Each structure stands twice: as C-alpha cells, then as structure tokens.
Amino acid sequence: MPTIAIVDGVKIQMFFNDHAPPHFHAILGGDEMLVAISNLDVIRGSLPSAKHRQVLQWAADHQGALALNWVRCQDNQTPERM
C-alpha cells in the first residue's frame, strides 16, 4: 500500500485495486480511518480528534489529486506523492 502523503504524522495511503467507494486510509500508530474521496465522509475507523480534523482539512484541499491517485491505483499505477 503506497504512502501518498504524511499529514502531521498521519500516513495517507491507498491500496492497489481496492474496493469501492473510492477512499484513502489515514493511519496513525494503531488507529486507522477510511475516508471517502467524493464527500470526505468517514467510512470506518477513527483518529484522535485533532488529527481527524487535520486529515479532513488536508483532504478537502487535495480532493482532486486524491481522486486522480485513486484512478491510478485502480490501474495498478504508482500514485503520485502529495
């Protein structure tokens, strides 16, 4: 699973050929949160509240690039670092 960014210590990752809906994984230690790219809703999991807010703000600022990286991962292409 490629790491596409690190947001204040939180790894932002995507799997190749992952399940729908398009999403990314935000991982900090033993905590993980899956976030839908289209509407930034949390699909599953959680992070500490301050990290949660930072990740969602970062995702809002990079939503288009996240969507492009999702397509790249579905085509087994390496996503771009952000």
Secondary structure as GFF3:
##gff-version 3
##sequence-region A 1 82
A	DSSP	beta_strand	3	7	.	.	.	ID=ss1
A	DSSP	beta_strand	10	13	.	.	.	ID=ss2
A	DSSP	beta_strand	23	28	.	.	.	ID=ss3
A	DSSP	beta_strand	31	36	.	.	.	ID=ss4
A	DSSP	beta_strand	42	45	.	.	.	ID=ss5
A	DSSP	alpha_helix	49	61	.	.	.	ID=ss6
A	DSSP	alpha_helix	63	74	.	.	.	ID=ss7
###
